[in-house]
Amino acid sequence: MDQKKLQHFKEILLQKRQSLATMVQRTEGYGARRNPTFRTWPTWRSSPTPRNSCSEEFRDRHILQMIAEALRRIDDRSFGTCAHCEEPILPKRLEAVPWAQHCIQCQGLKDRGLLNQD
């Protein structure tokens, strides 16, 4: 992938990282205000709002981790290549999910538990 495209995806990833980091901070603040023991034991199970916030925070943290990995792949110039089959990931997929590690075929295999992880 050429430098211009790598820079384009880097900017998208950095913007998404900033947005998600802000969301995680808000969610953490909400949980702490709503229930001071929120972080220590699942007393929030009786209340649907903190549970939803917790699952959203978990998802956001996972995406933040994937974004960090994508930024490392940009730095080592392996971004845009499937981590499994090493074929190029379609630009359309990268526009939709810029932190994607796998091409659509390998992602389908992974989702079904059929992709051998080395």
C-alpha positions in Angstrom: 0.0 0.0 0.0 1.4 3.4 -0.9 2.3 6.1 1.7 -0.7 8.3 0.9 -3.2 5.5 1.6 -1.4 4.5 4.7 -1.6 8.1 6.0 -5.3 8.2 5.1 -6.0 5.1 7.2 -3.7 6.3 10.0 -5.8 9.5 10.3 -9.0 7.6 10.4 -7.7 5.2 13.1 -6.4 8.1 15.2 -9.7 9.9 15.0 -11.6 6.7 16.0 -9.1 6.1 18.8 -9.7 9.5 20.2 -13.5 9.2 19.9 -13.5 5.8 21.6 -11.1 6.9 24.4 -13.5 9.7 25.2 -16.5 7.3 25.3 -14.6 4.9 27.6 -13.8 7.7 30.0 -17.4 8.8 30.1 -18.6 5.2 30.7 -16.1 4.8 33.5 -17.2 8.0 35.1 -20.9 7.1 34.8 -20.3 3.7 36.4 -18.3 5.2 39.3 -21.0 7.8 40.0 -23.9 5.4 39.6 -22.4 2.7 41.9 -19.2 3.2 43.8 -18.7 -0.6 44.0 -19.3 -1.0 40.3 -15.7 -2.0 39.6 -15.3 -4.4 42.5 -18.3 -6.8 42.3 -21.1 -7.2 39.8 -23.7 -5.5 42.0 -24.9 -3.7 38.9 -26.6 -6.8 37.6 -29.9 -5.6 39.1 -29.7 -2.4 37.0 -29.6 -2.7 33.2 -28.0 0.7 32.5 -24.6 0.0 34.1 -24.5 -3.5 32.6 -25.0 -2.1 29.1 -22.4 0.6 29.8 -20.0 -2.1 31.0 -20.5 -4.2 27.8 -20.1 -1.2 25.6 -17.0 -0.2 27.5 -15.6 -3.7 27.0 -16.4 -3.6 23.2 -14.8 -0.1 23.0 -11.7 -1.2 24.8 -11.4 -4.2 22.5 -11.7 -1.9 19.4 -9.1 0.4 21.0 -6.7 -2.5 21.2 -7.4 -3.5 17.6 -6.8 0.1 16.5 -3.4 0.1 18.3 -2.5 -3.1 16.5 -3.6 -1.5 13.2 -1.4 1.5 13.8 1.6 -0.8 14.5 0.9 -2.5 11.2 0.9 0.9 9.5 4.3 1.6 11.0 5.7 -1.8 9.9 3.9 -1.5 6.5 2.0 -4.7 6.8 -1.3 -2.8 7.1 -3.9 -3.9 4.5 -2.6 -7.5 4.3 -4.5 -10.4 5.8 -2.8 -11.7 8.9 -3.7 -15.3 7.9 -3.5 -15.7 4.1 -1.3 -12.6 3.5 -3.6 -11.5 0.6 -4.5 -7.9 0.3 -7.6 -6.8 2.3 -10.0 -5.0 0.0 -10.0 -1.2 0.4 -13.7 -1.2 0.7 -13.4 -3.5 3.8 -10.6 -1.2 5.3 -12.8 1.8 4.8 -15.6 0.1 6.7 -13.4 -1.5 9.4 -10.0 0.1 9.2 -8.6 -2.1 12.1 -9.5 -5.3 10.2 -6.7 -7.9 10.5 -8.2 -10.4 8.0 -9.7 -10.4 4.5 -13.4 -11.1 4.4 -12.9 -14.8 3.6 -10.5 -15.4 6.5 -12.7 -13.3 8.8 -15.6 -15.6 8.0 -13.6 -18.6 8.8 -12.5 -17.0 12.1 -16.0 -16.1 13.0 -17.0 -19.8 12.6 -14.0 -21.0 14.6 -12.4 -22.6 11.5 -9.3 -20.4 11.2 -6.2 -22.0 12.7 -4.5 -19.5 14.9 -0.7 -20.0 14.9 
